Amino acid sequence: MVGGSKHGVKPIIGLEAYLTPGTARGDRTRVKWGDGGRDDVSGSGAYTHMTLWARTNGGMHNLFRMASLSSLEGYYFKPRMDRELLEKYGQGLIGTTGCASGEIQTRIRLGQYEEARQAASDFRDIFGAENFYCELMDHNIDVERRAQQDLLRLAKELKLPLVATNDLHYVDKADSKAHAALLCVQSGSTLQDPKRFKFDGEEFYLKSSAAMRELWRDYPEACDNTLEIAERCNVSFTEGEGRFMPRFPCPEGEDETSWFIKEVEAGLRRRFPEGVPAYAEEQAKYETEVIVGKGYPGYFLVVADFINWAKDNKIRVGPGRGSGAGSMCAYAMGITDLDPVPHGLIFERFLNPERQSMPDFDVDFDDRRRSEVIRYVGDRYGEDRVAMIATYGTLKAKAALKDSARVMGFPFSMGEQLTKAMPPAVMGKDIPLSGIEDESHARYGEAGDFRDLLERDQYAAEVFETAKGVEGLKRQWGVHAAGVIMSSEPLIDIIPIMRRDADGAIITQFDYPTCETLAWSRWTSWVCVTSRSWTMHSTTSWPTVTRPSTLSCCPRT
């Protein structure tokens, strides 16, 4: 998404929302509209679905807020929204009736047409008549087709525009087998299990506009409206000059610049009690001019604050690592413990007037007491401004082989045999499965024994084919060992966050690599704690909060 405009790609930000069937998202009860069965696919009364897209920047941040609050306040099986939340944050959004698990379709299948009509009318009033669409899907499954005619009737009566969509869980139709295997990996089941979680059919792939127009040839306006929605959704990631760097609480009568200068001067006297040498004073003066000119005094104050707090509380802190060790100001303030000049360390590697990207300090804390530092940061700068960072684990080559062997019903020894036949890792990285067959890959020649195994063993070859389909896919989410985001403003107003059920920890919904990729912008800034270090970044845009489906834009004929 970064650089989308540069490359002619227009991001459309949306999510599949879970709505409570009741009135309050915090009410942890099941609301049954019928007696269950095949017609009730609303999480057995726990939640229904709705598709939401951001039309404007304000709408995008309303999505972030609702995604956050649905987790912080409404979690029950899933993070849930309710009508009250939609009414409060519905501005700048486009909504649809959603998939087969939406409230309107579910009520239609349960024979509750009037209730479905009232629900659609409510949502139309919330979003505005021009911003609520009747969503049509056809994956050749019974649960969708039994509601289709009444859904079209309802759209006609309420004058709701139609929009054709297709659930997107894999790119090509042939990927359905790999998708089925991935679901087994995530659910701990096997492909032979008749009760495993699976999708009906193989239609959940990225269809062409021609295929969509053929599928909905009786309703061409539904395909036209996919393009209309795409044209109406306009979000920008470079607008605004606000900066959300954590603000240091300066003493009365001081601002961050004046206090930073005083802290550097006091720090030099502490470092050199017998008199500040000329080289240190000259270097500190030069650095201070650069740091103040670039607008980073607050950054130095904040980092020095929690590092010195850790030292005062006898938490071990590293002496300095990376380019930040070249700063005399950092040495004076206690951020690092190396006098950079005698060691030949260069400040310009860390920060210079021409550098456009923000600097970063690498600081190591004792991992046994790192949580205390994080707790201090939350208490000092506001718990609503501090959050852990999510991580998303992917299936690497060896894990893909072992998991594929398991879900296909083979014994553990099959996965072991395959992984042991792979070439050894180089600098901790295994050869990708694609490289084993690709003669142009640099390590192709080392995989001869593995290819021989595939030729000798038909079952091994089948496992390999399945593993190729799941390699690199997301397996699960977790929490960065010590990743922390800090902001001067409540994070809920800037990015989507969620609550971990186990301990109530607040976590970002975006992972660290994504935030790092988005780093150097004008729009917002934050302090991030990596597993070993505290670093400063700034970000301009956020990755798509996606539902597992696609709005397939169909060019008008």
Secondary structure, DSSP 4 states (H G I P E B T S, - for coil): -TTTTTTT-----EEEEEE-SSS-TT------SS--GGG--SGGGT-EEEEEEESSHHHHHHHHHHHHHHHHTTBSSSBEE-HHHHHHH-TTEEEE--STTBHHHHHHHTT-HHHHHHHHHHHHHHH-GGGEEEEE--SS-HHHHHHHHHHHHHHHHHTPPEEE-B--SBSSGGGHHHHHHHHHHHHT--TT-TTS---SSS--B---HHHHHHHTTT-HHHHHHHHHHHHH----SS------PPPP-PPTT--HHHHHHHHHHHHHHHH-TT---HHHHHHHHHHHHHHHHHT-HHHHHHHHHHHHHHHHTT--B-S-BSGGGG-HHHHHHTS--S-TTTTT--GGGT--TT--SPP--B--B-TTTHHHHHHHHHHHH-GGGEEEEEEEEE--HHHHHHHHHHHTT--HHHHHHHHHHSPPPBTTBPPPHHHHH-TTSTTGGGGHHHHHHHHH-HHHHHHHHHHHHHTT-EEEEEEEEEEEEE-SS-GGGTS-EEE-TTT--EEEEEEHHHHHHT-S-SSEEEEEE-SS-EEEEEES-------SSB-------
